[in-house]
Amino acid sequence: MVKFFSPEFFTQIQDTLANDAKWQEGTKGLKTTVKLTSTGQANSSSYTLKVEDGKTTVSATEPAAQAEFSFEGAYETWARVAKGEVDFQSAVLKGLLKFKGSITKILVYKDRFMRIAEVMRSVPVEF
């Protein structure tokens, strides 16, 4: 079992998405970056998902790094999303996760990006 929001956790996310036919089909022809940032820990951590024509790579990044879409929130909020205690979309709408990027464009990709939250919930982790 890996620690939540750790490099190993995001390696598993990357591997899961690489073998996920639904994700690969949904992101075919798509080129974007999504940054996920956890705050409130001893060390904040950020990871960028680079999506390019069905292939997704995940890497650790600086919190100030730029991405087309960015979601930032407290570690506790991310943990609640991962546990299924709060829906990803609800967390954004309630301001628990701060969103940066084009709201119009993210709505077009909404169903695809919700898959990331589903995959996050599927990885066995320790909090």
C-alpha positions in Angstrom: 0.0 0.0 0.0 1.3 3.5 -0.9 1.0 6.7 1.0 -1.7 9.0 -0.4 -0.6 11.9 -2.5 3.0 10.6 -2.7 5.2 10.0 -5.8 4.4 6.3 -5.5 0.6 7.1 -5.4 0.9 9.1 -8.6 3.0 6.4 -10.3 0.1 4.1 -9.7 -2.4 6.7 -11.1 -0.2 7.0 -14.2 0.0 3.2 -14.6 -3.8 2.8 -14.0 -4.6 5.4 -16.6 -2.1 3.9 -19.1 -4.1 0.6 -18.9 -7.6 2.2 -18.8 -9.3 1.9 -22.2 -12.1 4.3 -21.1 -9.5 7.0 -20.3 -7.4 6.4 -23.4 -10.4 6.6 -25.7 -11.7 9.7 -23.9 -8.4 11.5 -24.2 -7.6 10.6 -27.8 -6.8 13.8 -29.6 -6.6 15.7 -26.4 -3.5 17.7 -25.4 -3.6 19.4 -21.9 -2.0 19.6 -18.5 -3.7 19.2 -15.1 -2.0 20.2 -11.9 -3.1 18.7 -8.6 -1.8 20.5 -5.5 -2.1 19.4 -1.9 -1.6 22.0 0.8 -1.4 21.9 4.6 1.1 19.1 4.9 4.5 19.6 6.3 5.5 19.9 2.6 3.0 20.9 0.0 3.1 18.7 -3.0 2.1 19.2 -6.6 1.8 16.8 -9.5 1.1 17.5 -13.1 -0.7 15.1 -15.4 0.3 15.7 -19.0 -2.2 14.3 -21.3 -1.4 13.9 -25.0 -3.5 11.9 -27.4 -4.5 9.1 -25.0 -1.1 8.9 -23.2 -0.8 10.3 -19.7 2.4 11.0 -17.7 2.5 12.2 -14.2 5.4 14.1 -12.6 6.1 16.0 -9.4 6.2 19.7 -10.0 6.5 23.0 -8.1 3.3 24.4 -6.7 3.9 27.6 -8.8 4.2 25.6 -12.0 1.8 26.5 -14.8 -0.8 24.1 -16.2 -3.9 24.5 -18.3 -6.1 23.3 -15.4 -5.2 23.4 -11.8 -6.9 22.1 -8.6 -5.5 23.0 -5.2 -6.8 22.1 -1.8 -5.9 20.9 1.7 -4.6 17.4 2.1 -7.7 16.6 4.2 -10.0 17.6 1.3 -8.1 15.4 -1.2 -8.3 12.5 1.3 -12.0 13.0 1.6 -12.3 12.9 -2.2 -10.2 9.7 -2.3 -12.3 8.1 0.4 -15.5 8.9 -1.5 -16.7 11.1 1.4 -17.0 14.1 -0.9 -17.5 14.2 -4.6 -14.7 15.8 -6.6 -17.2 18.2 -8.5 -18.9 19.2 -5.2 -15.5 19.9 -3.6 -14.7 22.3 -6.5 -18.2 24.0 -6.5 -18.0 24.5 -2.7 -14.5 26.0 -3.0 -12.8 23.2 -1.0 -10.7 22.6 -4.1 -9.6 25.8 -5.9 -9.8 25.6 -9.7 -7.8 27.7 -12.1 -8.2 27.5 -15.9 -11.0 28.0 -18.4 -14.3 27.0 -16.8 -15.9 26.7 -20.3 -13.2 24.3 -21.5 -13.1 22.2 -18.3 -16.9 21.7 -18.6 -16.3 20.1 -22.1 -13.7 17.7 -20.5 -15.7 17.2 -17.2 -16.6 13.5 -17.8 -13.0 12.7 -18.7 -11.5 14.4 -15.7 -14.0 12.8 -13.4 -12.3 9.6 -14.3 -9.1 10.8 -12.6 -11.1 11.1 -9.3 -12.5 7.6 -9.9 -9.0 6.2 -10.4 -7.7 8.1 -7.3 -10.4 6.2 -5.2 -9.4 2.9 -6.7 -5.7 3.0 -5.6 -5.2 1.3 -2.2 -3.6 3.9 0.1 -2.7 4.8 3.6 -3.5 8.3 4.8 
